[in-house]
């Protein structure tokens, strides 16, 4: 449940940041590309985190770099803009997923308490 929550949080944070960098006309395409990039990079990053001893910070740097390259190619913007978007979005989402936690029991069925 934690991984699904982190993915949702990452997408909800990063996509608006990507959209912010483009004019209204190009935003729908940027949102699709950003979602595609995240759906590819996010599982790869978590597989590396779980199955290797690679430092988490290095994995995040690799993710930001990979997403920057993807944004650069797919959105046809300058490489500086693509990498700036990627670093900002990934930095904020990494910080948020590191700090924001929830109790999985929140979604468990609980008996209703009836007060007489």
Secondary structure, 3 states (H helix, E strand, C coil): CHHHHHHHHHHHHHHHHHHHCCCHHHHHHHHHHHHHHHHHHHHHHHHHHHHCCCCHHHHHHHHHHHHHHHHHHHHCCCHHHHHHHHHHHHHHHHHHHHHCCCCHHHHCCCCCCCCC
